[in-house]
């Protein structure tokens, strides 16, 4: 993609991302879901709601599975 983002904004989504990754790790370590391993597909929305929404819709439609 040709979209270039700026620096990471530590007070924004990075905190929610770290919390999500931590939670996924704890769930996988505890074997709460037998024979299932959770993962994450992480994309940068470049601090633009419209870009984030477009990527989410593409993901739901299955357009981003090749990444």
N, CA, C and O atoms as a GROMACS GRO file, in nm:
protein
  268
    1UNK      N    1   0.084  -0.118   0.000
    1UNK     CA    2   0.000   0.000   0.000
    1UNK      C    3   0.089   0.124   0.000
    1UNK      O    4   0.202   0.118   0.047
    2UNK      N    5   0.040   0.234  -0.051
    2UNK     CA    6   0.119   0.357  -0.058
    2UNK      C    7   0.094   0.450   0.059
    2UNK      O    8   0.153   0.558   0.064
    3UNK      N    9   0.011   0.412   0.153
    3UNK     CA   10  -0.019   0.497   0.268
    3UNK      C   11   0.098   0.493   0.366
    3UNK      O   12   0.140   0.386   0.408
    4UNK      N   13   0.150   0.609   0.400
    4UNK     CA   14   0.259   0.620   0.496
    4UNK      C   15   0.206   0.684   0.623
    4UNK      O   16   0.142   0.790   0.618
    5UNK      N   17   0.232   0.622   0.736
    5UNK     CA   18   0.186   0.675   0.864
    5UNK      C   19   0.300   0.746   0.936
    5UNK      O   20   0.417   0.729   0.902
    6UNK      N   21   0.265   0.824   1.034
    6UNK     CA   22   0.362   0.895   1.113
    6UNK      C   23   0.411   0.809   1.229
    6UNK      O   24   0.394   0.687   1.227
    7UNK      N   25   0.472   0.872   1.330
    7UNK     CA   26   0.526   0.798   1.445
    7UNK      C   27   0.414   0.738   1.530
    7UNK      O   28   0.299   0.780   1.523
    8UNK      N   29   0.450   0.638   1.611
    8UNK     CA   30   0.355   0.576   1.704
    8UNK      C   31   0.313   0.678   1.808
    8UNK      O   32   0.396   0.750   1.863
    9UNK      N   33   0.184   0.683   1.833
    9UNK     CA   34   0.130   0.775   1.933
    9UNK      C   35   0.107   0.696   2.062
    9UNK      O   36   0.008   0.624   2.072
   10UNK      N   37   0.197   0.708   2.160
   10UNK     CA   38   0.191   0.623   2.279
   10UNK      C   39   0.063   0.637   2.362
   10UNK      O   40   0.027   0.543   2.432
   11UNK      N   41  -0.005   0.749   2.355
   11UNK     CA   42  -0.127   0.766   2.434
   11UNK      C   43  -0.252   0.721   2.360
   11UNK      O   44  -0.362   0.730   2.413
   12UNK      N   45  -0.236   0.673   2.240
   12UNK     CA   46  -0.352   0.632   2.161
   12UNK      C   47  -0.372   0.483   2.161
   12UNK      O   48  -0.376   0.420   2.267
   13UNK      N   49  -0.385   0.426   2.045
   13UNK     CA   50  -0.420   0.287   2.029
   13UNK      C   51  -0.315   0.187   2.071
   13UNK      O   52  -0.347   0.070   2.090
   14UNK      N   53  -0.191   0.229   2.087
   14UNK     CA   54  -0.085   0.133   2.122
   14UNK      C   55  -0.112   0.070   2.259
   14UNK      O   56  -0.078  -0.046   2.281
   15UNK      N   57  -0.172   0.145   2.350
   15UNK     CA   58  -0.204   0.089   2.482
   15UNK      C   59  -0.312  -0.018   2.470
   15UNK      O   60  -0.302  -0.123   2.534
   16UNK      N   61  -0.414   0.008   2.391
   16UNK     CA   62  -0.520  -0.092   2.370
   16UNK      C   63  -0.463  -0.214   2.299
   16UNK      O   64  -0.501  -0.327   2.330
   17UNK      N   65  -0.373  -0.193   2.205
   17UNK     CA   66  -0.309  -0.304   2.133
   17UNK      C   67  -0.231  -0.392   2.230
   17UNK      O   68  -0.244  -0.514   2.226
   18UNK      N   69  -0.151  -0.332   2.316
   18UNK     CA   70  -0.073  -0.409   2.413
   18UNK      C   71  -0.164  -0.486   2.509
   18UNK      O   72  -0.134  -0.600   2.544
   19UNK      N   73  -0.273  -0.425   2.550
   19UNK     CA   74  -0.368  -0.493   2.639
   19UNK      C   75  -0.431  -0.612   2.568
   19UNK      O   76  -0.449  -0.718   2.629
   20UNK      N   77  -0.465  -0.596   2.441
   20UNK     CA   78  -0.524  -0.705   2.366
   20UNK      C   79  -0.424  -0.820   2.349
   20UNK      O   80  -0.460  -0.936   2.369
   21UNK      N   81  -0.301  -0.788   2.313
   21UNK     CA   82  -0.200  -0.893   2.294
   21UNK      C   83  -0.170  -0.966   2.424
   21UNK      O   84  -0.153  -1.088   2.424
   22UNK      N   85  -0.165  -0.893   2.534
   22UNK     CA   86  -0.144  -0.954   2.665
   22UNK      C   87  -0.258  -1.051   2.697
   22UNK      O   88  -0.234  -1.163   2.744
   23UNK      N   89  -0.381  -1.008   2.673
   23UNK     CA   90  -0.497  -1.092   2.700
   23UNK      C   91  -0.496  -1.218   2.614
   23UNK      O   92  -0.525  -1.327   2.663
   24UNK      N   93  -0.464  -1.204   2.486
   24UNK     CA   94  -0.455  -1.320   2.398
   24UNK      C   95  -0.350  -1.418   2.448
   24UNK      O   96  -0.373  -1.539   2.449
   25UNK      N   97  -0.236  -1.366   2.489
   25UNK     CA   98  -0.130  -1.454   2.543
   25UNK      C   99  -0.176  -1.529   2.666
   25UNK      O  100  -0.151  -1.649   2.679
   26UNK      N  101  -0.245  -1.460   2.759
   26UNK     CA  102  -0.291  -1.525   2.882
   26UNK      C  103  -0.395  -1.632   2.850
   26UNK      O  104  -0.392  -1.740   2.909
   27UNK      N  105  -0.486  -1.605   2.759
   27UNK     CA  106  -0.588  -1.703   2.722
   27UNK      C  107  -0.522  -1.826   2.660
   27UNK      O  108  -0.557  -1.939   2.694
   28UNK      N  109  -0.426  -1.805   2.570
   28UNK     CA  110  -0.358  -1.918   2.506
   28UNK      C  111  -0.277  -1.999   2.606
   28UNK      O  112  -0.273  -2.122   2.596
   29UNK      N  113  -0.212  -1.933   2.702
   29UNK     CA  114  -0.132  -2.004   2.802
   29UNK      C  115  -0.219  -2.086   2.898
   29UNK      O  116  -0.177  -2.191   2.946
   30UNK      N  117  -0.339  -2.038   2.925
   30UNK     CA  118  -0.427  -2.104   3.022
   30UNK      C  119  -0.506  -2.219   2.960
   30UNK      O  120  -0.578  -2.290   3.030
   31UNK      N  121  -0.495  -2.237   2.831
   31UNK     CA  122  -0.569  -2.343   2.761
   31UNK      C  123  -0.719  -2.335   2.788
   31UNK      O  124  -0.785  -2.438   2.807
   32UNK      N  125  -0.772  -2.215   2.788
   32UNK     CA  126  -0.915  -2.198   2.810
   32UNK      C  127  -0.996  -2.247   2.690
   32UNK      O  128  -1.114  -2.283   2.704
   33UNK      N  129  -0.934  -2.249   2.574
   33UNK     CA  130  -1.001  -2.294   2.453
   33UNK      C  131  -0.925  -2.414   2.398
   33UNK      O  132  -0.833  -2.397   2.317
   34UNK      N  133  -0.961  -2.535   2.440
   34UNK     CA  134  -0.889  -2.654   2.396
   34UNK      C  135  -0.882  -2.665   2.243
   34UNK      O  136  -0.982  -2.646   2.174
   35UNK      N  137  -0.764  -2.697   2.193
   35UNK     CA  138  -0.739  -2.715   2.050
   35UNK      C  139  -0.759  -2.589   1.967
   35UNK      O  140  -0.773  -2.596   1.845
   36UNK      N  141  -0.761  -2.473   2.033
   36UNK     CA  142  -0.774  -2.345   1.963
   36UNK      C  143  -0.666  -2.251   2.014
   36UNK      O  144  -0.645  -2.237   2.134
   37UNK      N  145  -0.597  -2.186   1.921
   37UNK     CA  146  -0.499  -2.084   1.957
   37UNK      C  147  -0.545  -1.952   1.897
   37UNK      O  148  -0.565  -1.941   1.776
   38UNK      N  149  -0.562  -1.852   1.984
   38UNK     CA  150  -0.603  -1.722   1.937
   38UNK      C  151  -0.485  -1.646   1.878
   38UNK      O  152  -0.371  -1.668   1.918
   39UNK      N  153  -0.512  -1.558   1.785
   39UNK     CA  154  -0.410  -1.473   1.725
   39UNK      C  155  -0.470  -1.336   1.696
   39UNK      O  156  -0.584  -1.309   1.733
   40UNK      N  157  -0.393  -1.252   1.630
   40UNK     CA  158  -0.440  -1.117   1.600
   40UNK      C  159  -0.390  -1.076   1.462
   40UNK      O  160  -0.281  -1.114   1.420
   41UNK      N  161  -0.470  -1.000   1.393
   41UNK     CA  162  -0.434  -0.939   1.265
   41UNK      C  163  -0.434  -0.789   1.291
   41UNK      O  164  -0.540  -0.728   1.304
   42UNK      N  165  -0.316  -0.728   1.299
   42UNK     CA  166  -0.303  -0.590   1.343
   42UNK      C  167  -0.270  -0.500   1.225
   42UNK      O  168  -0.176  -0.526   1.149
   43UNK      N  169  -0.346  -0.394   1.211
   43UNK     CA  170  -0.325  -0.296   1.105
   43UNK      C  171  -0.320  -0.156   1.166
   43UNK      O  172  -0.384  -0.130   1.268
   44UNK      N  173  -0.245  -0.068   1.106
   44UNK     CA  174  -0.234   0.070   1.152
   44UNK      C  175  -0.336   0.156   1.078
   44UNK      O  176  -0.340   0.155   0.955
   45UNK      N  177  -0.418   0.229   1.152
   45UNK     CA  178  -0.517   0.314   1.087
   45UNK      C  179  -0.464   0.455   1.061
   45UNK      O  180  -0.538   0.542   1.014
   46UNK      N  181  -0.338   0.477   1.092
   46UNK     CA  182  -0.272   0.607   1.068
   46UNK      C  183  -0.346   0.723   1.134
   46UNK      O  184  -0.342   0.836   1.086
   47UNK      N  185  -0.413   0.694   1.246
   47UNK     CA  186  -0.490   0.794   1.321
   47UNK      C  187  -0.599   0.858   1.236
   47UNK      O  188  -0.633   0.975   1.256
   48UNK      N  189  -0.653   0.781   1.140
   48UNK     CA  190  -0.762   0.829   1.055
   48UNK      C  191  -0.876   0.730   1.065
   48UNK      O  192  -0.865   0.616   1.020
   49UNK      N  193  -0.987   0.774   1.124
   49UNK     CA  194  -1.102   0.686   1.143
   49UNK      C  195  -1.151   0.626   1.013
   49UNK      O  196  -1.186   0.508   1.008
   50UNK      N  197  -1.155   0.706   0.906
   50UNK     CA  198  -1.207   0.657   0.779
   50UNK      C  199  -1.117   0.548   0.721
   50UNK      O  200  -1.167   0.452   0.662
   51UNK      N  201  -0.986   0.561   0.737
   51UNK     CA  202  -0.893   0.459   0.687
   51UNK      C  203  -0.907   0.330   0.768
   51UNK      O  204  -0.906   0.220   0.712
   52UNK      N  205  -0.920   0.344   0.899
   52UNK     CA  206  -0.939   0.227   0.986
   52UNK      C  207  -1.069   0.154   0.952
   52UNK      O  208  -1.072   0.031   0.949
   53UNK      N  209  -1.176   0.229   0.928
   53UNK     CA  210  -1.303   0.168   0.891
   53UNK      C  211  -1.292   0.095   0.758
   53UNK      O  212  -1.344  -0.016   0.743
   54UNK      N  213  -1.224   0.156   0.661
   54UNK     CA  214  -1.206   0.093   0.530
   54UNK      C  215  -1.130  -0.039   0.543
   54UNK      O  216  -1.167  -0.138   0.480
   55UNK      N  217  -1.024  -0.041   0.624
   55UNK     CA  218  -0.948  -0.165   0.644
   55UNK      C  219  -1.032  -0.270   0.715
   55UNK      O  220  -1.024  -0.388   0.682
   56UNK      N  221  -1.114  -0.228   0.813
   56UNK     CA  222  -1.200  -0.324   0.884
   56UNK      C  223  -1.301  -0.387   0.790
   56UNK      O  224  -1.325  -0.508   0.796
   57UNK      N  225  -1.360  -0.306   0.704
   57UNK     CA  226  -1.458  -0.358   0.608
   57UNK      C  227  -1.389  -0.454   0.511
   57UNK      O  228  -1.443  -0.560   0.480
   58UNK      N  229  -1.270  -0.418   0.463
   58UNK     CA  230  -1.195  -0.507   0.373
   58UNK      C  231  -1.164  -0.640   0.442
   58UNK      O  232  -1.171  -0.745   0.380
   59UNK      N  233  -1.129  -0.634   0.570
   59UNK     CA  234  -1.099  -0.756   0.645
   59UNK      C  235  -1.223  -0.845   0.655
   59UNK      O  236  -1.216  -0.966   0.634
   60UNK      N  237  -1.336  -0.783   0.686
   60UNK     CA  238  -1.461  -0.859   0.699
   60UNK      C  239  -1.499  -0.922   0.565
   60UNK      O  240  -1.549  -1.035   0.561
   61UNK      N  241  -1.476  -0.850   0.458
   61UNK     CA  242  -1.508  -0.903   0.325
   61UNK      C  243  -1.408  -1.007   0.278
   61UNK      O  244  -1.429  -1.071   0.174
   62UNK      N  245  -1.299  -1.026   0.353
   62UNK     CA  246  -1.200  -1.127   0.316
   62UNK      C  247  -1.093  -1.077   0.222
   62UNK      O  248  -1.018  -1.158   0.167
   63UNK      N  249  -1.083  -0.948   0.202
   63UNK     CA  250  -0.985  -0.893   0.108
   63UNK      C  251  -0.844  -0.885   0.166
   63UNK      O  252  -0.748  -0.868   0.091
   64UNK      N  253  -0.829  -0.898   0.297
   64UNK     CA  254  -0.697  -0.884   0.358
   64UNK      C  255  -0.638  -1.014   0.405
   64UNK      O  256  -0.536  -1.013   0.474
   65UNK      N  257  -0.697  -1.127   0.371
   65UNK     CA  258  -0.647  -1.256   0.418
   65UNK      C  259  -0.511  -1.289   0.362
   65UNK      O  260  -0.440  -1.372   0.420
   66UNK      N  261  -0.470  -1.229   0.252
   66UNK     CA  262  -0.342  -1.262   0.190
   66UNK      C  263  -0.224  -1.199   0.262
   66UNK      O  264  -0.110  -1.235   0.233
   67UNK      N  265  -0.247  -1.108   0.353
   67UNK     CA  266  -0.137  -1.038   0.424
   67UNK      C  267  -0.071  -1.129   0.523
   67UNK      O  268   0.022  -1.089   0.592
   0.00000   0.00000   0.00000
